[in-house]
Amino acid sequence: MSDTLAQIDGLQVAFAGHDGALTPAVRGVSLTVRRGERLGIVGESGSGKSLTGRALLGLLPPEAKWSANALRFEGQDLLAMRPKARRRLCGTRMSMILQDPKYSLNPVMTVAQQMRETFVRQAPKQGRREIRERIVAALAAVHIRDPERVADAYPHELSGGMGQRVMIAMMVSAGPRLLVADEPTSALDVLVSMQVLSVLDEMIYRHDTGLVFISHDLPLVMSFCDRVAVMYGGRIVETCAARDLARATHPYTRGLLEANPPLENPPDELPTLRRDPAWLDEGAAR
């Protein structure tokens, strides 16, 4: 059996401007995610990282104009799949941790009400008491101290970090085979970030989950991921093993690395990233 879990081939995403002209946001991206692999995607804001992850789950915004040569998950052709069947995959076999809980959680529903939808989708015949126990256990698994209280809270009653952990609990509770994590630790302090990464690590080990880890934090990606794809202007300009990222050769990747100065013996002047228009015309790395 092939170890390829998900595949993107030739993904194109564009948006129409006020004059109707299309502006490309993702330009011919091709990626594979293997079973049990942690694939990091790094790059500046607007480089197409989140759109690439959303395309796999069918979560691109309605105004997006997109196409792909192939989108596959566990050997299934996602492009040929009926919308209802595609939706059944989301939240069960495929999940996405969104970046900002303020815009991802429903402000008029408690945490338990929102998580209940996820558990009912997984097993419609569960009783209310069993679902409640699973909700509390899922919140406790992401190191929320008082999961009973948080389960009955509304999103506005939670801090940004707490809301992010609720989002993570919702998405990992199903044990998805593919998880797209969009900046999952951006709102968390260092200690809690390490705890969350431990939860993700355990899920990958238990379910052989493939993880797409979208981040701006290059040191974190180097230490946590197996492989890294570097995106610039909607293209993948370089891929390498995460342990080799510090020795990457593409000038854009070198510029990103140099923009993260060391704490010991920092340079007198922070380097400025110089962009080359020719990078947009390079063939996408696979």
N, C-alpha and C positions, 0 to 999 in steps of 0.2 A: 504494500500500500504506500502511495506517495506521501511524503511528509508535508506537502504543500497544503496549507489550510485555506488560504484566501489568495486571490490573484487579481490584480488590476493591470490592464493592458491598454495603453494609449488613451488614458482619461483626458478629456478636454472639458473645461468649464469656463463659461464666459457670461458676462452680464451686460445688458444694454444700458447705455448712457442716456442722458436727456435728449440727445440728437438721434437716438436709435442705433448708433454705432456700437458694435460689440467690443467689449474690452476683455481680453483673455485673463483669467485668474489662475487656471491650471492648464499647462501646455504639454500634452502628451506624456503624462506620468505613467510609468509602469513599475509595479511593485509586487513582490510576493511575501506572504507571511507564512512561516512554517509552524507546525504544531509545537507548542511549548516554547516558542521563541518570543523574546522581547525585542521588538523592532522600534528603535527610536527614530522620530522624524524631527529634525531641528531646522531652524532658519528664522529670519526676522518675521515680525508681524506682517501679514499680507502676502507671505510667500506661497500660500496655498496648502499649508499643512492640514488645517481643520477641514477644508473642503474635500481634500483627498480622503480623510477618514470618514466624513459624512457620506461620501459617495458609496462606500461599501454597504452602509446600512440603509441607503435610500432616503437620506435625510437632507438632501440638498434643498435650498429654498425654492419655492415655486417659480420665481423669476429667473432662476439659473437656466442657461442654455448649455446643455451638456451632451456628451457622447463618449463612447468607449468602444474599443475593439472587443473587449471581454471584461466581465466582472464575474468572478466565480468564488463560491464558498463551499467547501467540502465537496468539490466536484460538481456542484449544482450551478447552472447557468442563471445568474441573477437577472440578466437582461431579458431572458425569455420567461422568467417566472411571473405568475399572475400577482397583481398588487396585494391581494388578500394573503396569499402564501408568503409573500415577502414580508408583510407586516407580522406574520406569526413568528418569523425568525427573530425579529427585533424584541429585545427584552427577555428572550429565552436562550437561543443559540448565539445571538450576537447582541452586544450591548455597547453603549457609549456613555462615558462619564463626561458630562459637559463642564465647561470651564467656570461658569459663574452661576452659583446656586440662586442668586437673586432673580435671575431670569429663567431658571429651569424648574424651580419649584412653584407650585400653584399657591398664591398668597392666601386664598380663602379655604384651603383644606389643611387639616393637620397632617403631620408627618405620617401617622399611622394610616390615615385615609388614602394618602398617595401611595404608600408602600403596599397597601392591601391590594390595589389594582394589579401590581406586579405579581403577587403571590396567587391571586385568583386566576390570572392568565396561565401561570405555571401548572396549577392543579385546581380546577374549578370545583371539585367535590370536597375540598377542605372545609372544616367547620370554623366558625368565627374565633373560637378559643385557640385552636391550633394555629390559625393565621396570626393571631396576636402574639403567641409565643414565638413564632418564627420572626416576626417583625422585631421584637425585643432582642432576640438572639442576634439578628443581623446588625442591629445598632451596637450591641455590645462587642461584636466582632471587630468593629472599627474603633474600639477603645473609647466609646462614649460612656462617661461615668455613670449617668443616671438614665439608662435607656427607657425606662417606664415613663419618666417625665418628658423626655424629648419626643417620645412617640405621640404624646398628646399635645405637643406644642405646635404653633403655627410658624411658618418660615420667618416672619418678622421678629419672632421671639428668640431667634438663634443668631449667634455670631456668624461671621463669614466662614470661619474655619469649621464650625459645627455644621453649618449648612452644606459645606463641601463634603464632610464625612457622611452626612445623610445621603447625599447623591451617590457616593461610593458604595454605601451599604445597599442602596436600591439596585445598583447595577451588578454588583458581584454576588448578590444573594442567590441568583439563579444558577451560578456556576457556568457562565457562558463559555462557549468554545473559542469565541473571538471577542476581545474587549478592546475598544478604542478609548484611550484615556487622554483627554484633551486638557493639558496642564492640571492634572489632578491634585498637585500639591502646592499650587501657586498661592493659595490663601492660608496655608498652614505654616506654623513655626517649624523649626528644624526637628525637634523631638517628635512632634506629631507626624511630620512628613515621613520620618523613618518608620513610625508605626504603621502608617498607611502603606508604604512600600512593602512592609513585611506582610500585610494582608494580601496585597497583590501577588507577592511572591508565593505565598501559601496556595492561593487559588490556581496559579499557573502549575504548581507542582501537583495538586490534587486532581485537577481536571484536564491537564495537558493543554491549557488555554494558550492561544496565541495573543500576544499583547502588542498593540500599536500605541506607543508612548510618545505623545506630542509634547514638546517642551522647548523652552528657551534656555534651560539650565544645562549647559554643556557638561560641566563636571558631574552632575547627577546622571545624565544619560550615559556618560562614559563608565560610571561605576555600576549602573543598574541594568543597562541593556546589553544585548548580545551583538546587535548589528545596528548601524546608523545610516539613515538617508538624509542628506543635506539638501534643502530646497532653497532656490533663489528664483524669484520672479515667476513662480508657477512651474519651474522645472526642477528635476533632481540633477544636481551638478556633480554629486559624488556619493558613493556608498562605500562603506568599509566596516570592518569589525569594530565594535565599540572600543575595544582595548587599543586599537590603532588610530583612534580619532586624533590624538595629540600629534600624530605623525602624518596627518592628511596632507595632500599635495595641492589641492585646488586652491587658488588664491582667495576665493570667497570664504572657504572653510578656514584658511589660515587667518583671514581677517576677523572672523568670529572668535576664534581662539585667542587672538591677540587683544580683543576687546574685553577679555576676562583676565585682568592682570593678577599675578600672584600676590598673596598677602605678605609674603616675605620678599624683600628686595623688589618692590614694585618699580616700574619705570618712572622716570621723571615726567614723561609726557605720554598720555594715553593715545595709542595709534588711532587714526581715522580710517575707517573702512572705505577703500576706493573701489568703486564698481566699474565693470567693463561691460558696455552694451553687447559685446560679442558673447557673453555668457548666456544671453537669452536665445541665441541661435545654435548653441551647442546641442548635440544629440543627448537625449535623456539617458542617464546611467540606469542600469537595471540591477 
